[in-house]
Amino acid sequence: MDKKAKKRVEVLRKKVNQLQLQLAGAKQQPDDPEEPARIQAEIDSAHEEMKKLKEG
């Protein structure tokens, strides 16, 4: 991985950590029933992007 890809992976890791906290809060306080699914989709897409960066 080049320097730019490593930096992007680090940014994605931080984003995933923050989204996991938001997901836990959204599950505890179900104001919007669609919010946990949206947050989970963002987490999944961030994981996919990290996987692609690490592979190529």
Order of alpha helices (4+ residues) and beta strands (2+ residues): alpha-alpha
